[in-house]
Amino acid sequence: MNLGMGEITLLIVLALVLFGAKRLPEVGRAAGSAIREFKSALNGTEPPKAEPHKAEANGDGNA
């Protein structure tokens, strides 16, 4: 499957129209998580546990 620049642009625009700019990162995270779980199920291993991103408490980078 060989995708050119025109096809990639069309897919991005279509995703923006279907999901909207605010939900697109959420959809991408969900798709990535599903792919990781699928691959780990094929290999018979546990998927790595991702820690949720924590907001900086004081803003200077030291948590």
Backbone bond lengths (Angstrom), bond angles and torsions (degrees), N, CA, C in turn:
res aa  C-N    CA-C-N  psi(-1)  N-CA   C-N-CA  omega(-1)  CA-C   N-CA-C  phi
1 M - - - 1.450 - - 1.533 107.67 -
2 N 1.288 115.81 114.21 1.459 121.89 -176.81 1.523 108.85 -113.27
3 L 1.334 116.07 110.30 1.460 120.96 -179.73 1.516 110.13 -99.54
4 G 1.316 116.18 130.04 1.452 121.04 175.94 1.518 110.79 -91.05
5 M 1.315 115.61 179.03 1.462 121.13 -178.30 1.530 111.43 -63.25
6 G 1.297 118.06 -37.00 1.463 121.69 179.98 1.527 112.12 -64.44
7 E 1.337 116.63 -42.53 1.455 120.79 179.68 1.528 111.33 -67.15
8 I 1.336 116.85 -40.82 1.464 120.77 179.03 1.524 110.31 -63.83
9 T 1.335 116.75 -43.34 1.460 121.08 178.16 1.521 110.61 -61.33
10 L 1.312 117.37 -43.33 1.456 121.62 178.73 1.528 111.04 -61.73
11 L 1.320 117.89 -42.11 1.463 120.98 178.93 1.526 111.62 -64.55
12 I 1.327 117.53 -40.22 1.465 121.01 179.18 1.525 110.57 -65.35
13 V 1.316 117.07 -45.66 1.468 121.05 179.24 1.526 110.10 -63.29
14 L 1.310 117.45 -41.25 1.460 121.49 179.34 1.532 110.84 -63.85
15 A 1.333 117.25 -41.12 1.467 120.68 178.12 1.521 110.40 -64.50
16 L 1.332 117.75 -40.82 1.465 120.92 178.79 1.521 111.11 -63.34
17 V 1.327 116.62 -40.25 1.466 120.31 -179.50 1.530 110.49 -68.75
18 L 1.340 117.43 -41.81 1.459 120.47 -177.11 1.530 112.75 -71.77
19 F 1.336 117.44 -44.39 1.450 120.47 -172.22 1.518 113.74 -104.52
20 G 1.301 119.01 -23.66 1.454 121.87 -176.62 1.519 110.55 84.80
21 A 1.309 115.94 155.73 1.456 121.50 -174.48 1.528 111.88 -67.31
22 K 1.320 118.23 -30.64 1.464 120.54 -177.23 1.524 112.28 -75.65
23 R 1.309 118.35 -33.11 1.468 120.97 -177.32 1.514 112.96 -92.12
24 L 1.320 119.16 -12.15 1.458 121.73 -175.41 1.530 112.83 -60.59
25 P 1.345 120.60 -44.36 1.474 118.86 176.86 1.529 112.88 -61.87
26 E 1.320 116.56 -37.22 1.463 120.95 178.31 1.529 110.50 -63.60
27 V 1.325 116.82 -42.41 1.462 121.42 178.75 1.529 110.21 -64.96
28 G 1.323 116.78 -40.27 1.462 120.55 178.51 1.514 112.21 -63.95
29 R 1.337 117.38 -42.52 1.466 120.93 177.64 1.523 110.61 -62.59
30 A 1.326 116.74 -42.94 1.460 120.39 -179.58 1.528 110.92 -64.57
31 A 1.327 116.66 -40.39 1.466 119.89 178.94 1.521 110.74 -66.44
32 G 1.325 117.65 -42.26 1.461 120.83 178.26 1.510 112.02 -63.14
33 S 1.322 116.70 -41.02 1.461 121.03 177.96 1.525 110.81 -63.98
34 A 1.311 116.86 -41.67 1.460 120.65 179.44 1.529 110.89 -64.44
35 I 1.327 117.28 -40.43 1.467 120.69 179.02 1.519 110.59 -65.46
36 R 1.355 117.71 -42.83 1.466 121.08 178.39 1.526 110.85 -61.45
37 E 1.333 117.27 -44.06 1.463 120.77 179.48 1.528 110.73 -64.35
38 F 1.320 117.56 -39.46 1.457 121.77 179.32 1.526 110.73 -63.99
39 K 1.339 116.59 -45.49 1.465 120.07 179.08 1.514 111.47 -64.04
40 S 1.335 116.86 -40.61 1.458 119.17 179.99 1.528 110.88 -67.94
41 A 1.315 117.74 -32.51 1.457 120.56 177.11 1.531 110.41 -68.17
42 L 1.324 116.49 -36.95 1.462 119.60 177.18 1.524 111.30 -65.91
43 N 1.341 116.59 -38.66 1.463 121.10 -179.48 1.519 112.30 -81.95
44 G 1.319 118.38 -17.21 1.449 122.04 -178.43 1.510 113.32 79.27
45 T 1.328 117.89 24.00 1.456 121.83 178.81 1.514 109.84 -113.37
46 E 1.321 115.50 164.87 1.461 120.99 176.77 1.524 109.47 -79.39
47 P 1.342 118.41 138.15 1.466 119.69 175.80 1.522 109.93 -69.79
48 P 1.332 117.69 147.50 1.465 119.41 178.39 1.519 110.44 -66.17
49 K 1.318 115.41 140.77 1.461 120.80 179.18 1.516 108.92 -84.83
50 A 1.310 116.63 120.85 1.463 121.51 -179.57 1.522 109.02 -90.56
51 E 1.335 116.06 134.04 1.454 120.21 175.68 1.519 108.83 -82.97
52 P 1.321 117.39 138.66 1.472 118.79 176.47 1.517 110.07 -66.44
53 H 1.314 115.06 147.15 1.467 119.95 179.18 1.523 109.34 -68.34
54 K 1.318 115.47 132.89 1.464 120.79 -179.05 1.516 109.48 -102.20
55 A 1.311 116.31 138.58 1.464 120.83 177.33 1.517 109.12 -72.72
56 E 1.317 115.93 144.59 1.460 120.70 177.88 1.521 108.68 -66.57
57 A 1.329 116.39 130.15 1.457 120.76 -177.41 1.531 112.06 -76.26
58 N 1.352 116.01 -42.52 1.451 117.57 -175.38 1.530 113.24 -117.55
59 G 1.300 118.25 -1.61 1.455 121.18 173.08 1.503 116.05 80.97
60 D 1.353 119.48 -5.50 1.471 119.41 -179.76 1.524 112.28 -96.70
61 G 1.327 117.85 6.32 1.443 121.52 176.97 1.513 113.99 92.39
62 N 1.318 118.46 -8.96 1.463 122.19 178.11 1.512 108.85 -100.53
63 A 1.336 114.94 116.71 1.460 118.02 -177.66 1.508 112.07 -99.74
